[in-house]
Amino acid sequence: MAVITPLIFPKAPLELSKKNELLFVRCIIRKKLLLLSPEEWVRQHVLHFLNRQKQYPLSRLSVEKSIRYNGLIKRWDIVAYDVDFKPKILVECKQATIKMSIDTLFQAASYQKIIQSENILLTNGKEVIYYPINSVESISDNLDSIATY
């Protein structure tokens, strides 16, 4: 599968470079070149979407931080924080070829126990599942339903 595959997210102005036949992307949060894996392709599009379309300042986006859960070190993909630095959206990214499943939700739920975000977003770049936690809003598969900063 090619890393660069069309996604449902708006086209992102990614800074790509090639070195020794490998493709790299400059992360807008980590400010460094990363190997462009299929999952990183999705993750970078989500970051740009949250920043450009949903107005989250880059300072309110955090990427791939480690947490300890049940004695294991886990690493979540993205957390978007609100103006008071409370977790607003916990994002779990998968590569486009991996279907969203109950296992994806369980993975995000294990992070949610620690992070306590207001919303959970699961995506493989081809589909999104947006879960508002403790809200009257319903689960959505629409990018428009994702919380704005």
N, C-alpha and C positions, 0 to 999 in steps of 0.2 A: 504494500500500500504506500502510496506517495504521502509524504508528510503534508504537503500543501494540497488541501482538499477544500472545496467550498463549504462554508458554514452558514448557519442561520443568523449569526451575528453580523453587524455591519462590517464592511471592509475596514481593517485596521491599518494604520500607517506604520507597519512593522519595519524596523531597521534590520535587514537581513544581510548576511555576508557568507561567503564560501571560503573554506580553508581545507586543503587536502581532501577535496571531494566531499567534505561534510558541510552541511548548512547550519548556520548559527543565527540566533536572534538576540538583539539587545533588549533586555528586560527593562521596562520603564520604571519598575519599582526597585529591583536589585542593582540596576545601573551597571550590568556586566553582560558579556556575551555568554549565551547558553546554547548548548547543542539543541537544535530544533527537532525535538521528538514530536510524534503525533499528539501526545498529551500537552506538550509545551505550546504547540500551535493553538490548541483550544484555550489553554490558560491565558496566553497573551491576548487573544481576541476578547476574552471575558474582561481582562483588566482594562483594555482600551474602551470596551463598551461601558463598563462601570464609570470610568473617568469621563468619557466624552458624551455619552448619551444620558447617563444617570447622575452626572455632576459630582461624583465622589472625588474630592481632591486626592492627589497621589499620596499625600501624607496620611490619608484615612484608609489606605489599602495596604494589606499585609499579605505576603506570599510565602508559602511553604515553611511555616514555623513548626517546630517540634513541640509536642506535648507528651506527657506520660499518662498512659491509660492502662489500667489493669497490669501494671508492672512492665508494659511495653512502651517503647518510644514510637510514637506515631507522628505523621506530618500531614497537616491539612493543606489544601491548595491555596485558598484565598479567604480572607475575612475582610469585609468592608465595615468600617466603623462609622457611627453617627457623629454629630458635632461634639458630643460629650465623651467620645471614644468608647462608647458601648457597642458591642458587636451587633451590627444591623443585619448583615447577610453572611452566612457561612456557605462557601461555594466548594463543591466537589466536582472536579473535572476528570473526564475520561477521554481517551482518544476516540475519534469518530467511529471506529469500527466496533467499539464496545457498546452494547445496548444498555440503556438504563434499566436497572433491575432492583429487586429487593435487597440484594447484596450491596449495591451502591448506596441505598438509603441506610442500611445498617452501618456501613462505614461512616457516613456523615453523622448518623445518630451517635456513634461512639465519640466523635469529636464534639458534638453538640452538648454532651453531658458535661464537658469541661468548659466550653466556650459560652454556652447559653446565649446564642444569637436569637434575634427576633424572627429571622427567616432562614430557610435553607434552600439553596439553589443547586440542583444536580444538572449537569450538562455533559454531553459528548460533542457539543458543537453543532450537531444535527437536530437535537431535540433538547428541550429544557423542561424541568419539572420544578416548580416553585412552590414551596411549602411555607405559608405564613404560620408561625407558631403562636398559639393562644390568641387567635384572631377570628373574627367573623368572616374574613375573606376566605375564599375557597382555594384549593390547590389549582394551579394554573400551568398551562404550557405555552404561555404567551410572554414574549419579552417585555411588552408594555406593562405587565402586572408587577414587574420587579421594582422594589422600593427605590425611590429617588432620594438622593442625599437631602 
